[in-house]
């Protein structure tokens, strides 16, 4: 098992559309928590739940907060992914699992591309 001290959370960001969606869901449902799925249910989509509906377990790592909403990931999964930078975004269509979503949009996770290489960065 990977120790928490060995993990240095990489940057967690969100697109303006994702922030807007989180804020809309929070205003409609109340406090939320987001768990980055590791491959079951919605694949590797983030799962947005009511805060407290699924309490973080001892194996969960708090990556940070987006729009006042905590975002967690399983520490072993995060280590297997080599602690990538994660960006929450929005995709068309409602979530197919039990994640809260809008009727026409759901959260997705992307790994931001590194900035383009230039002569100065080589």
C-alpha positions in Angstrom: 0.0 0.0 0.0 1.2 3.5 -0.8 1.6 5.8 2.1 -0.1 9.2 1.9 3.2 11.0 2.6 4.5 9.4 -0.6 1.8 11.1 -2.7 2.1 14.7 -3.6 -1.2 15.7 -5.1 -0.8 17.1 -8.6 -2.8 20.2 -9.7 -6.5 19.8 -9.7 -8.3 22.2 -12.0 -11.7 22.7 -13.6 -12.9 24.3 -16.7 -15.4 27.3 -16.3 -18.1 24.9 -17.5 -17.3 22.4 -14.8 -17.3 25.1 -12.1 -20.6 26.4 -13.3 -22.1 22.8 -13.3 -20.8 22.2 -9.7 -22.3 25.5 -8.6 -25.7 24.7 -10.2 -25.8 21.2 -8.7 -24.9 22.6 -5.3 -27.6 25.2 -5.4 -30.1 22.6 -6.4 -29.0 19.7 -4.1 -26.9 21.3 -1.3 -23.3 20.4 -0.3 -21.6 18.0 -2.6 -18.5 15.7 -2.7 -16.8 14.4 -5.9 -15.0 11.1 -6.0 -12.8 10.3 -9.0 -13.8 6.8 -10.0 -11.1 4.2 -10.6 -12.9 2.2 -13.3 -16.2 0.8 -12.1 -19.7 2.1 -12.7 -19.2 5.1 -14.9 -15.7 4.0 -16.0 -13.2 6.5 -14.8 -15.7 9.4 -14.6 -15.9 11.6 -11.5 -18.9 10.7 -9.4 -20.7 13.7 -7.8 -22.8 12.9 -4.7 -24.5 14.6 -1.9 -21.9 15.4 0.8 -22.0 12.6 3.4 -23.7 10.1 1.1 -20.4 8.3 0.6 -18.1 9.3 3.4 -14.4 9.4 2.4 -12.7 6.2 3.5 -9.2 5.7 5.0 -7.9 4.9 1.5 -9.2 8.2 -0.1 -7.0 11.2 -0.7 -8.4 14.7 -0.8 -7.1 16.2 -4.0 -8.5 19.7 -3.3 -11.7 21.6 -3.6 -13.5 23.0 -6.7 -16.2 25.5 -6.3 -16.3 24.7 -2.5 -16.7 21.0 -3.2 -14.1 18.4 -2.0 -12.6 16.1 -4.7 -11.3 12.7 -3.6 -9.5 9.8 -5.2 -8.5 6.4 -4.0 -4.8 6.7 -3.0 -3.7 3.4 -4.6 -5.5 4.3 -7.9 -3.9 7.7 -7.8 -0.5 6.2 -7.3 -1.1 3.7 -10.2 -1.9 6.7 -12.4 1.4 8.2 -11.3 -0.3 11.2 -9.6 -1.4 13.0 -12.7 -2.8 16.5 -13.0 -6.6 16.2 -13.3 -9.0 18.7 -14.8 -12.8 18.4 -14.4 -14.8 19.3 -17.5 -18.3 18.8 -18.8 -19.5 16.5 -21.6 -22.9 16.3 -23.3 -25.6 14.0 -21.9 -26.7 13.0 -18.4 -24.4 10.7 -16.4 -25.1 7.0 -17.0 -24.5 5.9 -13.4 -25.6 7.3 -10.0 -23.7 10.5 -10.2 -25.6 13.8 -9.9 -25.7 15.6 -13.2 -27.7 18.0 -15.3 -30.2 16.6 -17.8 -27.9 17.6 -20.6 -24.4 17.4 -19.1 -22.2 15.4 -16.8 -18.7 15.8 -15.3 -15.7 14.1 -17.0 -12.0 14.1 -16.0 -9.3 15.0 -18.4 -5.5 15.1 -18.1 -4.4 18.5 -19.3 -1.9 18.4 -22.1 1.5 19.8 -21.2 2.3 23.1 -22.8 3.8 23.0 -26.3 7.5 22.6 -26.4 9.5 25.6 -27.7 13.2 26.2 -28.1 13.2 28.0 -24.8 11.7 25.0 -22.9 14.0 22.4 -24.6 
